[in-house]
Amino acid sequence: MSTLPTHAPHSASAAPAPLTIPVTDHPVGRLDRLTLRLGLWLLTRHAARIHAIERRAAAVHRARQHDAQRTQRERDWYRGAALQRPPA
């Protein structure tokens, strides 16, 4: 049996310190604005591409489900027709 702890301690002293964000008094420069704009553009572009991929995957999934259901209905119909057919 291992003597290593399996969980973190649950005491009040184990709580993480509050996160403080440093505040700067200097204005944001042109390079910073361009970098932020580029980052936002890249995030937006990536999100749009992921959304398109998810839409295509959902459409493919629906088509496969539809085909599987249609195949099952046809199989059931043929099975029922074979059971209703008079003996030869």
N, CA, C and O atoms as a MOPAC input file, in Angstrom:
PM7 MOZYME 1SCF
protein

 N      0.83700 1    -1.16600 1     0.00000 1
 C      0.00000 1     0.00000 1     0.00000 1
 C      0.88800 1     1.23600 1     0.00000 1
 O      1.89600 1     1.27300 1     0.70500 1
 N      0.53100 1     2.23100 1    -0.76800 1
 C      1.32900 1     3.43500 1    -0.88500 1
 C      1.05700 1     4.37700 1     0.28400 1
 O     -0.06600 1     4.47300 1     0.78000 1
 N      2.09400 1     5.05800 1     0.70300 1
 C      1.94000 1     6.03500 1     1.79300 1
 C      1.81900 1     7.45400 1     1.24800 1
 O      1.76000 1     8.40900 1     2.02300 1
 N      1.78200 1     7.60500 1    -0.08800 1
 C      1.65700 1     8.93100 1    -0.67400 1
 C      0.23400 1     9.43700 1    -0.51300 1
 O     -0.70900 1     8.65400 1    -0.63100 1
 N      0.05200 1    10.71500 1    -0.25000 1
 C     -1.32100 1    11.24000 1    -0.12800 1
 C     -2.01700 1    11.20700 1    -1.48500 1
 O     -1.40300 1    11.46700 1    -2.52000 1
 N     -3.29800 1    10.88400 1    -1.46100 1
 C     -4.04700 1    10.79000 1    -2.71300 1
 C     -4.84600 1    12.03800 1    -3.00500 1
 O     -5.26700 1    12.24300 1    -4.14400 1
 N     -5.06900 1    12.88100 1    -2.00600 1
 C     -5.83500 1    14.10900 1    -2.20100 1
 C     -5.10000 1    15.27400 1    -1.55900 1
 O     -4.28600 1    15.10000 1    -0.65200 1
 N     -5.40500 1    16.45300 1    -2.05000 1
 C     -4.82900 1    17.65500 1    -1.45700 1
 C     -5.52700 1    17.92800 1    -0.13400 1
 O     -6.69000 1    17.56000 1     0.03600 1
 N     -4.83200 1    18.57300 1     0.81400 1
 C     -5.48300 1    18.88500 1     2.09000 1
 C     -6.64100 1    19.84800 1     1.88400 1
 O     -6.58400 1    20.71600 1     1.01300 1
 N     -7.69200 1    19.69700 1     2.68400 1
 C     -8.89000 1    20.50800 1     2.53500 1
 C     -9.03300 1    21.49900 1     3.68400 1
 O    -10.13000 1    21.67100 1     4.21500 1
 N     -7.97800 1    22.13100 1     4.06200 1
 C     -8.04900 1    23.10500 1     5.14000 1
 C     -8.08200 1    24.51000 1     4.56500 1
 O     -7.79400 1    24.71300 1     3.38600 1
 N     -8.43200 1    25.47600 1     5.39600 1
 C     -8.51200 1    26.86300 1     4.94900 1
 C     -7.13600 1    27.40600 1     4.58100 1
 O     -7.02600 1    28.28100 1     3.72200 1
 N     -6.09200 1    26.89900 1     5.21800 1
 C     -4.75400 1    27.39300 1     4.91700 1
 C     -4.26400 1    26.91200 1     3.55500 1
 O     -3.29200 1    27.45000 1     3.02400 1
 N     -4.92600 1    25.90200 1     2.98300 1
 C     -4.51200 1    25.37900 1     1.68400 1
 C     -5.16400 1    26.13500 1     0.53500 1
 O     -4.88400 1    25.83900 1    -0.62600 1
 N     -6.03800 1    27.11600 1     0.83500 1
 C     -6.71000 1    27.86300 1    -0.22300 1
 C     -5.68700 1    28.70500 1    -0.98200 1
 O     -4.76000 1    29.24200 1    -0.37500 1
 N     -5.84300 1    28.82700 1    -2.29700 1
 C     -4.88700 1    29.61200 1    -3.07900 1
 C     -5.02600 1    31.10900 1    -2.76200 1
 O     -6.09900 1    31.59100 1    -2.39900 1
 N     -3.92300 1    31.80900 1    -2.90900 1
 C     -3.92700 1    33.24800 1    -2.67500 1
 C     -4.71900 1    33.93300 1    -3.78400 1
 O     -4.71700 1    33.45500 1    -4.91800 1
 N     -5.39700 1    35.04400 1    -3.48400 1
 C     -6.15600 1    35.74200 1    -4.54000 1
 C     -5.22300 1    36.25800 1    -5.61700 1
 O     -4.10200 1    36.68700 1    -5.34100 1
 N     -5.70400 1    36.20700 1    -6.84400 1
 C     -4.91200 1    36.62900 1    -7.99400 1
 C     -4.94700 1    38.14000 1    -8.10300 1
 O     -6.02300 1    38.73700 1    -8.11300 1
 N     -3.78100 1    38.76700 1    -8.18600 1
 C     -3.70800 1    40.21100 1    -8.35600 1
 C     -3.12800 1    40.49500 1    -9.73100 1
 O     -2.14200 1    39.88900 1   -10.15000 1
 N     -3.76000 1    41.42500 1   -10.41500 1
 C     -3.31400 1    41.80500 1   -11.75600 1
 C     -2.57700 1    43.12900 1   -11.64400 1
 O     -3.13300 1    44.09700 1   -11.12600 1
 N     -1.34100 1    43.19400 1   -12.11600 1
 C     -0.60200 1    44.45900 1   -12.01800 1
 C     -1.21500 1    45.51700 1   -12.93500 1
 O     -1.57700 1    45.23600 1   -14.07800 1
 N     -1.31900 1    46.71700 1   -12.41900 1
 C     -1.87300 1    47.82900 1   -13.18900 1
 C     -0.71100 1    48.69500 1   -13.65000 1
 O      0.16100 1    49.06200 1   -12.86200 1
 N     -0.71400 1    49.01400 1   -14.94400 1
 C      0.35200 1    49.85900 1   -15.48100 1
 C     -0.22600 1    51.22400 1   -15.80800 1
 O     -1.37700 1    51.33400 1   -16.23000 1
 N      0.57200 1    52.25800 1   -15.61100 1
 C      0.12300 1    53.62200 1   -15.86200 1
 C      0.53800 1    54.13200 1   -17.23400 1
 O      0.10000 1    55.20000 1   -17.66000 1
 N      1.38000 1    53.37300 1   -17.92800 1
 C      1.83600 1    53.86500 1   -19.22700 1
 C      0.82400 1    53.46500 1   -20.31100 1
 O      0.16800 1    52.43100 1   -20.19400 1
 N      0.70000 1    54.28000 1   -21.35800 1
 C     -0.26500 1    53.97800 1   -22.41600 1
 C      0.16400 1    52.75400 1   -23.22800 1
 O      1.34300 1    52.40300 1   -23.27200 1
 N     -0.79800 1    52.12500 1   -23.85700 1
 C     -0.52800 1    50.95300 1   -24.68000 1
 C      0.05200 1    51.43300 1   -26.00100 1
 O     -0.50000 1    52.32600 1   -26.64300 1
 N      1.15400 1    50.84200 1   -26.39700 1
 C      1.83400 1    51.26800 1   -27.61700 1
 C      1.21000 1    50.66200 1   -28.86200 1
 O      0.33500 1    49.79900 1   -28.79300 1
 N      1.68600 1    51.13800 1   -29.99600 1
 C      1.17600 1    50.69100 1   -31.29200 1
 C      1.42900 1    49.19400 1   -31.49500 1
 O      0.55600 1    48.48000 1   -31.98800 1
 N      2.61900 1    48.71900 1   -31.11700 1
 C      2.94800 1    47.29700 1   -31.27100 1
 C      2.03600 1    46.43800 1   -30.39300 1
 O      1.59600 1    45.36700 1   -30.81100 1
 N      1.75700 1    46.91000 1   -29.17600 1
 C      0.86400 1    46.16900 1   -28.29900 1
 C     -0.54000 1    46.07200 1   -28.89700 1
 O     -1.16800 1    45.01400 1   -28.86100 1
 N     -1.02400 1    47.18600 1   -29.44500 1
 C     -2.35200 1    47.16800 1   -30.05600 1
 C     -2.39300 1    46.23700 1   -31.25700 1
 O     -3.35900 1    45.49600 1   -31.44300 1
 N     -1.33500 1    46.27500 1   -32.08100 1
 C     -1.29100 1    45.38000 1   -33.24200 1
 C     -1.22200 1    43.92100 1   -32.80700 1
 O     -1.86100 1    43.05800 1   -33.41000 1
 N     -0.45300 1    43.64900 1   -31.76700 1
 C     -0.33800 1    42.28600 1   -31.26600 1
 C     -1.67900 1    41.79800 1   -30.73800 1
 O     -2.08700 1    40.66900 1   -31.01000 1
 N     -2.36600 1    42.65800 1   -29.97900 1
 C     -3.68400 1    42.27100 1   -29.47200 1
 C     -4.67700 1    42.05400 1   -30.60500 1
 O     -5.45900 1    41.10300 1   -30.58100 1
 N     -4.64300 1    42.93800 1   -31.59800 1
 C     -5.55600 1    42.79600 1   -32.73200 1
 C     -5.26400 1    41.51800 1   -33.51200 1
 O     -6.18800 1    40.82100 1   -33.93000 1
 N     -3.97800 1    41.20600 1   -33.71100 1
 C     -3.60900 1    39.97400 1   -34.40300 1
 C     -4.05500 1    38.75000 1   -33.61400 1
 O     -4.57500 1    37.79400 1   -34.18800 1
 N     -3.85400 1    38.77900 1   -32.29800 1
 C     -4.28900 1    37.66200 1   -31.46300 1
 C     -5.79100 1    37.46700 1   -31.51900 1
 O     -6.27000 1    36.33700 1   -31.60900 1
 N     -6.53800 1    38.56200 1   -31.46700 1
 C     -7.99600 1    38.46800 1   -31.55300 1
 C     -8.42000 1    37.93900 1   -32.91500 1
 O     -9.34200 1    37.12800 1   -33.00400 1
 N     -7.75800 1    38.38900 1   -33.97800 1
 C     -8.09400 1    37.91000 1   -35.31800 1
 C     -7.81500 1    36.41300 1   -35.43300 1
 O     -8.61800 1    35.66900 1   -35.99600 1
 N     -6.66800 1    35.97200 1   -34.89500 1
 C     -6.33800 1    34.55300 1   -34.96100 1
 C     -7.33900 1    33.71100 1   -34.16600 1
 O     -7.75100 1    32.64400 1   -34.62300 1
 N     -7.73200 1    34.18500 1   -32.98000 1
 C     -8.72000 1    33.45100 1   -32.18800 1
 C    -10.06100 1    33.36800 1   -32.91400 1
 O    -10.70200 1    32.31800 1   -32.92300 1
 N    -10.48100 1    34.47600 1   -33.52100 1
 C    -11.75100 1    34.49800 1   -34.25100 1
 C    -11.69300 1    33.55700 1   -35.44700 1
 O    -12.63600 1    32.81100 1   -35.71100 1
 N    -10.58300 1    33.59900 1   -36.16000 1
 C    -10.41800 1    32.72300 1   -37.32900 1
 C    -10.44500 1    31.24700 1   -36.92300 1
 O    -11.08500 1    30.41900 1   -37.57200 1
 N     -9.73800 1    30.94100 1   -35.83700 1
 C     -9.70400 1    29.56200 1   -35.35600 1
 C    -11.09800 1    29.11000 1   -34.92100 1
 O    -11.51700 1    27.99400 1   -35.22900 1
 N    -11.81300 1    29.97600 1   -34.20800 1
 C    -13.17000 1    29.62800 1   -33.76600 1
 C    -14.08900 1    29.40500 1   -34.96100 1
 O    -14.91600 1    28.49400 1   -34.93700 1
 N    -13.96100 1    30.21400 1   -35.99700 1
 C    -14.79700 1    30.04400 1   -37.19000 1
 C    -14.47300 1    28.72900 1   -37.89000 1
 O    -15.37900 1    28.04100 1   -38.36200 1
 N    -13.20100 1    28.37600 1   -37.96100 1
 C    -12.82900 1    27.11100 1   -38.60400 1
 C    -13.34100 1    25.92000 1   -37.80900 1
 O    -13.82200 1    24.94500 1   -38.38700 1
 N    -13.24000 1    25.99500 1   -36.46800 1
 C    -13.73300 1    24.90700 1   -35.62900 1
 C    -15.23500 1    24.78300 1   -35.77300 1
 O    -15.76700 1    23.67300 1   -35.81700 1
 N    -15.93500 1    25.92900 1   -35.84900 1
 C    -17.39400 1    25.90200 1   -36.00900 1
 C    -17.77200 1    25.22500 1   -37.32300 1
 O    -18.70800 1    24.42700 1   -37.35700 1
 N    -17.05900 1    25.53200 1   -38.40100 1
 C    -17.33600 1    24.90700 1   -39.69200 1
 C    -17.07100 1    23.40600 1   -39.64400 1
 O    -17.84200 1    22.62200 1   -40.19700 1
 N    -15.99600 1    23.00700 1   -38.99400 1
 C    -15.66800 1    21.57700 1   -38.86700 1
 C    -16.74700 1    20.86400 1   -38.06200 1
 O    -17.16400 1    19.76200 1   -38.41800 1
 N    -17.20400 1    21.49500 1   -36.96800 1
 C    -18.25300 1    20.87800 1   -36.14700 1
 C    -19.56500 1    20.75200 1   -36.92800 1
 O    -20.26000 1    19.74300 1   -36.80800 1
 N    -19.90700 1    21.76600 1   -37.72400 1
 C    -21.12800 1    21.68800 1   -38.53200 1
 C    -21.04300 1    20.54300 1   -39.54000 1
 O    -22.00400 1    19.79700 1   -39.72500 1
 N    -19.88200 1    20.40900 1   -40.19100 1
 C    -19.72200 1    19.31000 1   -41.15500 1
 C    -19.79400 1    17.95900 1   -40.45700 1
 O    -20.42000 1    17.03000 1   -40.96800 1
 N    -19.16200 1    17.84200 1   -39.29800 1
 C    -19.19200 1    16.57900 1   -38.56400 1
 C    -20.61200 1    16.23900 1   -38.12800 1
 O    -21.02000 1    15.07900 1   -38.18000 1
 N    -21.36500 1    17.25000 1   -37.69900 1
 C    -22.75100 1    17.01600 1   -37.29500 1
 C    -23.59200 1    16.57900 1   -38.49700 1
 O    -24.43800 1    15.69300 1   -38.36900 1
 N    -23.37000 1    17.18700 1   -39.65100 1
 C    -24.11400 1    16.80100 1   -40.85300 1
 C    -23.78000 1    15.36600 1   -41.25800 1
 O    -24.67300 1    14.60400 1   -41.62700 1
 N    -22.51400 1    14.99800 1   -41.19200 1
 C    -22.10800 1    13.62900 1   -41.52300 1
 C    -22.72600 1    12.64300 1   -40.53300 1
 O    -23.18100 1    11.56900 1   -40.92400 1
 N    -22.74100 1    13.00900 1   -39.25600 1
 C    -23.31800 1    12.13800 1   -38.23800 1
 C    -24.81700 1    11.93800 1   -38.47900 1
 O    -25.32000 1    10.81800 1   -38.38900 1
 N    -25.52600 1    13.02900 1   -38.78600 1
 C    -26.96300 1    12.91000 1   -39.07600 1
 C    -27.20100 1    12.04900 1   -40.30400 1
 O    -28.12700 1    11.23700 1   -40.31900 1
 N    -26.37500 1    12.21300 1   -41.34100 1
 C    -26.54000 1    11.40500 1   -42.55600 1
 C    -26.30500 1     9.92800 1   -42.25700 1
 O    -27.04200 1     9.07300 1   -42.74800 1
 N    -25.28900 1     9.62100 1   -41.46000 1
 C    -25.03200 1     8.21700 1   -41.11200 1
 C    -26.16600 1     7.63300 1   -40.29000 1
 O    -26.56000 1     6.48500 1   -40.49700 1
 N    -26.70100 1     8.42800 1   -39.34400 1
 C    -27.82900 1     7.94500 1   -38.55600 1
 C    -29.04400 1     7.70100 1   -39.44600 1
 O    -29.73200 1     6.69000 1   -39.30300 1
 N    -29.30400 1     8.62600 1   -40.36200 1
 C    -30.43700 1     8.47800 1   -41.28000 1
 C    -30.27500 1     7.22400 1   -42.13200 1
 O    -31.22600 1     6.46100 1   -42.30000 1
 N    -29.08200 1     7.00600 1   -42.66900 1
 C    -28.83500 1     5.81700 1   -43.49000 1
 C    -28.99700 1     4.53700 1   -42.67100 1
 O    -29.55800 1     3.55400 1   -43.15400 1
 N    -28.50700 1     4.55200 1   -41.43600 1
 C    -28.63000 1     3.36400 1   -40.59000 1
 C    -30.08800 1     3.08400 1   -40.25700 1
 O    -30.51300 1     1.92900 1   -40.24900 1
 N    -30.85600 1     4.13600 1   -39.98300 1
 C    -32.27800 1     3.93900 1   -39.68900 1
 C    -33.02700 1     3.42900 1   -40.91200 1
 O    -33.87800 1     2.54700 1   -40.79600 1
 N    -32.71300 1     3.98100 1   -42.08900 1
 C    -33.37700 1     3.53800 1   -43.31700 1
 C    -33.03700 1     2.06900 1   -43.59700 1
 O    -33.91300 1     1.28700 1   -43.96800 1
 N    -31.77800 1     1.70200 1   -43.42000 1
 C    -31.37100 1     0.31400 1   -43.63000 1
 C    -32.09600 1    -0.60900 1   -42.65700 1
 O    -32.52300 1    -1.69900 1   -43.03600 1
 N    -32.23800 1    -0.17800 1   -41.40300 1
 C    -32.94200 1    -0.99200 1   -40.41800 1
 C    -34.42800 1    -1.12700 1   -40.77500 1
 O    -35.00600 1    -2.20600 1   -40.64100 1
 N    -35.03800 1    -0.03600 1   -41.22500 1
 C    -36.44800 1    -0.11400 1   -41.64100 1
 C    -36.62500 1    -1.07000 1   -42.82200 1
 O    -37.55700 1    -1.87300 1   -42.84400 1
 N    -35.71900 1    -0.97700 1   -43.80700 1
 C    -35.80500 1    -1.88800 1   -44.95100 1
 C    -35.62100 1    -3.33400 1   -44.51200 1
 O    -36.33800 1    -4.21900 1   -44.97900 1
 N    -34.67800 1    -3.57900 1   -43.63100 1
 C    -34.42800 1    -4.92400 1   -43.12900 1
 C    -35.66400 1    -5.45800 1   -42.39400 1
 O    -36.06000 1    -6.61000 1   -42.57200 1
 N    -36.26400 1    -4.59500 1   -41.56500 1
 C    -37.47700 1    -5.00400 1   -40.84900 1
 C    -38.62500 1    -5.27100 1   -41.82000 1
 O    -39.39100 1    -6.21400 1   -41.62400 1
 N    -38.75200 1    -4.45100 1   -42.86400 1
 C    -39.82600 1    -4.64100 1   -43.83000 1
 C    -39.65200 1    -5.97400 1   -44.55700 1
 O    -40.60800 1    -6.73600 1   -44.69500 1
 N    -38.43100 1    -6.25400 1   -45.02000 1
 C    -38.18400 1    -7.53000 1   -45.70600 1
 C    -38.41100 1    -8.71800 1   -44.78300 1
 O    -38.93600 1    -9.74700 1   -45.20900 1
 N    -38.01800 1    -8.58000 1   -43.51800 1
 C    -38.22700 1    -9.64800 1   -42.55100 1
 C    -39.72900 1    -9.88700 1   -42.35200 1
 O    -40.19200 1   -11.02700 1   -42.33300 1
 N    -40.48000 1    -8.78200 1   -42.20200 1
 C    -41.92900 1    -8.91200 1   -42.04800 1
 C    -42.58100 1    -9.48600 1   -43.29200 1
 O    -43.49500 1   -10.30300 1   -43.18500 1
 N    -42.13100 1    -9.07800 1   -44.46800 1
 C    -42.68900 1    -9.59700 1   -45.72200 1
 C    -42.38600 1   -11.08500 1   -45.86200 1
 O    -43.22100 1   -11.84800 1   -46.34800 1
 N    -41.19800 1   -11.49700 1   -45.43800 1
 C    -40.84200 1   -12.91600 1   -45.54600 1
 C    -41.68800 1   -13.75400 1   -44.58700 1
 O    -42.02200 1   -14.89500 1   -44.90500 1
 N    -42.04000 1   -13.21200 1   -43.42300 1
 C    -42.85800 1   -13.95300 1   -42.46500 1
 C    -44.30800 1   -14.04900 1   -42.91900 1
 O    -44.99500 1   -15.01400 1   -42.58300 1
 N    -44.79100 1   -13.05500 1   -43.68500 1
 C    -46.17300 1   -13.06300 1   -44.14300 1
 C    -46.36100 1   -13.85300 1   -45.44100 1
 O    -47.49200 1   -14.16200 1   -45.81800 1
 N    -45.29200 1   -14.17300 1   -46.10600 1
 C    -45.37400 1   -14.89500 1   -47.37700 1
 C    -45.86800 1   -16.32000 1   -47.11900 1
 O    -45.40300 1   -16.99100 1   -46.19800 1
 N    -46.81900 1   -16.77400 1   -47.94700 1
 C    -47.29100 1   -18.14600 1   -47.76500 1
 C    -46.18100 1   -19.14800 1   -48.06300 1
 O    -45.30300 1   -18.88000 1   -48.88300 1
 N    -46.22000 1   -20.29700 1   -47.39900 1
 C    -45.17400 1   -21.29100 1   -47.64800 1
 C    -45.22200 1   -21.78500 1   -49.09200 1
 O    -46.29100 1   -21.88200 1   -49.69400 1
 N    -44.07100 1   -22.08800 1   -49.62400 1
 C    -43.99000 1   -22.52500 1   -51.01700 1
 C    -44.31300 1   -23.98600 1   -51.18500 1
 O    -44.28600 1   -24.50000 1   -52.30300 1

